[in-house]
């Protein structure tokens, strides 16, 4: 398992409101022993006890995505201060349902992952990843960029030969087949990257209820009529996020083609979004319904079965994250 995979598994469950670059630093903090000596305490005070603490956010984001690596020098420093018990405690202090979700995700990558002590098992995995990175093992330290040489631009792929088969989770290009990454399922807990669009959903529900308080982090306050909708909207978002990640990893211009899809979706639904509605929830539903009929000049739209209605609705929530859509208008 790579560090990037490990971080991506834990982030939805342990992100704790951190952006991804900060989460990378947090993981390293949690595997290093506490500073004891005067020199270590001084480094901690100056925020450089953790050797990657001073790295630029863009660099840390690349490490999170797997397109860059922690240097061997910094790995050596981390391993010299390694304390697996701290990381074990960090995981074991999470609620049991979160621990079980982490374990299930780990088992998708590690067949013999032990769930009798999930924190200890995660600490062992992390320690092994760091060792492999130090030893430059191809299993845990090969950056994903090295596989990009085989990526083909979507614009060069004859779309008539391309289709997505959900049964085998592969994109078929003529006689060739490319397996997509495993689809993420929304966890019980809302991830930090979901904050903006989920807050917007709750605002829409509140606008409809006119004064009834709904707390985002206490969804037991969510009225019954919105519980199902909230769950469905999260599934829609994860569907769009899944397609974005997949095409980015498989095709050289996948990110650009997905951006075209997002922009075309916005152009298609913007007039519907700007209309007057009796409340924000009505606007939300009208825009989502409209989005299902949207068509894009992106090559992705020509790939049979790839862009589903759920994906199109999920793109609307991405546009909310981008601050291009909002459900509650200030003048209403």
N, C-alpha and C positions, 0 to 999 in steps of 0.2 A: 504494500500500500504506500502511496506517495503522501508527502506532507499535505499537498493540496487536497487530495481526497479526504484525508483525515480531518482537515479544517472544514471542508464543505459538509461533512457528515455532522460535525459538532455545532456548527454555527447556528442552524435553526433552533437548536435546543439550549445552547449556552451563550448565545450572542449578547445577552444582557443589555441590549440597547446600543452596543458598540457597532460602529461601522466596521467593514471587513478589515481594513488596514489596522485598526486598533485591536481587533480580535486576534490577529496574527501575533501581535505583541503580547496579548493576554495569555495565549497558549504557552508562549515561552516563559512568561512570568510564573505560570503555574507548574512548570516542570523543573524550575530551578530552586535550589535550597535558599532559605532566607539568609540575607547578609548578616554576618557575625563580626568579622574583623573590622578594625577601624577603617581600613582601606575600602572594604566592601560597603560599609555603611556610608562612607563619603560618596562612593559611586552611586549608591541608591538615592542619596539625597540630591545628587546632580542628575538623576534620571538616566544614568548610563551603566547601571549594573547589568541590566538586560542588554546584551551586545547588539540587538537589532532595534533598540528603542529610538535611535537617532536616524534610522533609515527614513527616506521620504515616503509619504503615503502612496505614491504611484508605484514605488518599488515593492512596498508591502502588499499592495493589491496584486501585483504580478506574482508574488510568492503565493498569495492565496489562490490565484487562478492556475498556478502551476507553470506559468511561462517564464518564471525566474526562480532561482534557488537561493537559499541562505548560504553564504560563503562558508567554505570549509574552515576558515579561521574562526568564524563566529560559532559554527557547530562545535568546534573543539572547546570553546569557552563554555558553551551551554552544557556540554557533556561533562566538563570538569566540575560543574556545579549542580549536577543532576540530582534530583530528589523525587523519586517516583511516588513516594508516600503523599507528597503535597498534591500531586495531580490526582492520585487516587481519591483523596479526601475531597478535592474540588468536584469530581464527578459524583461521588457518593452522597454529597450534600444536596444534590438535585432531587426534586420530588421523584418518587418511585416510577410514576408513569413516564417521566422524562428519561429516566435511566433505561427503562424497558425499550423505549423508542430508539435510544442510542444503540442499545444492544442489537435490536433487529436490523438497524442500518448497517452496523458493523458485520453482522452475519452475511449480509449480501455481498461482502467483499472478502471476508475471512471465514472459511468453512468451520474452523475449529475454535472460533471465538467463544470464550467461556463466560457465561452469564451468572455464575454463582457469586462473584464479586466483580461487578461491572466496572467500578472505578479502578480496581487493580488491573483488570484486563486491558482497559483503555491505556493505563499508564505503561503497561508492557508493550503495547502496540506502538505508542509514541516513542518509547525508548528504542525500540527496534528501528523505527523510521529514522531517528537521529543517527543511529549507528550506521545504517545503510547509506545515509547521506554523507556521513564522514568517510565511509569506505568507498564511496562513489559506486554503490551497487546500482545496477540498472533497474532493479525492482522498485526501489524507493526514491531514487534521486534523479532519474532521467527526466529532464524538463519536457513538457508537452510540446514545446516549439520544435523539437527535433522530428516530430511526426508531421509537421506542416508541409514538408517538401512534397508529400503526395497529395496535398489538397488541390482540388481543381476548382477554378472559378465557376460559379453557377451560370454565369452568362455564356460559358462555353459548353454547357450541357444541353443537348437537345431535349427540350421539355416533353416532347411527345414520347420519349423513351423512359420517362421518370414517373414513378408512383410510389406512394408509401403504403406498406402493408401493416396494419396494426396487429395482425395475428403473429407475425414474427418480429415486429418492431424494427423493420429494416426499410431503408430507402433503396428501391431497385432502379438501377440505371442500365437499361438493356438487360444483359445477362449478368451484370455485376450487382452485388448487394452490399450495402453499408449498414452495419448495426448501429442504431442510435443508443445514446447513454440511457441508463435506467431512469424512468420517470420518477420525479419526486412527488410524494403524497403529502398534502398539508398536515403538519403535526398539530397536536392539540394546542400547542402554544404558538402565538403569533410571533413571527420572526421580526427582527428590527427592520429589514428591508420592506416589510409589509405595512409599516406604520402609517405612511401617508394615505394609501388608498383605503385601508381599513378604517382609519379615522374619518375619512370622507364618507364611507358607507354609514358609519354610526351617526355622523352629522345629518345624513339624509333621513335616517330613521327618526332621529330626534326632531327634525324639521316637520315630519309628518305628525308626530305625536304632540308637537307644540308644547314643550315644557316638561314632558316626562323625561327624567334623567336616565340616560343609558351610559354605563361606564364601560369603556373599551376593554379594560383588563379584568372586568367582572362581568362576563357575558351571561351570567345568570340573570342580570338585569335586562337582558334583551327580550322584548316581547315575543311571544310564541310565533306570531305571524312573520317575524323577521329572522328567526333562528335558521330556518331552512335556506332562506335567501342568502344570509351571511356565509353559510357553509358552501353554497353553490358558487358564490362570487370568488371565494378563496380558491376553489377548484378551477374556476375559469382563469384566474391569475396564474396559478401554477402551470396550467396547460400552455399558456402563452410563454411563460418563462422557460418551460421545457423546450419548446420549439426554438426559442432564441438561442439557448445554450447549445442545442444539438446542431443547428446549422452553422453556428460560430465555430464549433469544433471540427466539423466535417468539410466545410467549403471555405475556400480562401476569401471569398467576398460575402460569406454568410451574414456577418454583422451588418454590412451595408445593405444587403437585400432585405433584411429584417427591418432596418430603419425605413426603407422605402415603403414596406408594408404598413408600418406604424403611421407614417406621414399620409399615405393614401387613405388609411382608415380615418384619420382625423379629418381630412378634407371631405370625406363622404358623410361623416356624422355631425360635422360642426354646425350646420344649419339647424338640424334637429335639436342639438344641444342648446342653441341660443333661443329657441322658442319659449314662450311663457307656459308655465305649468302651475297647477294648484299647489304643488309641494315638490320638494327635492327628490323624493322617492319616485314620483311620477316621471321626472326628468331622467333619472337613472334608468328606469325600465324602458322608456321610449328610446333612449340612446342605445342601450344594449340590443334591443330588438332591431333597430336600424342597422347596427353594425354587422349583424348576421348576413345581410344582403350585400355587404360592401365588396367591391372588387378592386384589385390592386395591379399596378404595372410591375410589381415585384415578380421575379421568376418563381418565387415560392408559391404564389397563387396558382401557377400553372401545374404544380405538382399534385397529381391526383391523390386525394385523401389526406394531404398533409395539414392543411389549414382548416381546422374544424370550427363549427359554431362556437364551441367553448374557447378556442384560441382567439377568435375574433372578439369575443366579449372580454377575454382577459387582456387584450391589447388596450381596451378602453381603460382598464385599471392602471396599466402602464402609463397611459397618457395622463391619468390623474397623478401618478407619481412624478411625472415630468412637469406638473403644474400647468398642463395645457387644457385640462378639463377640470371642472368642479361641479358638484351636484347642487350645492346651496349657493344661490346668487345673492350678492349683497343687497341688491335693490328689490328683493322679493319679500 
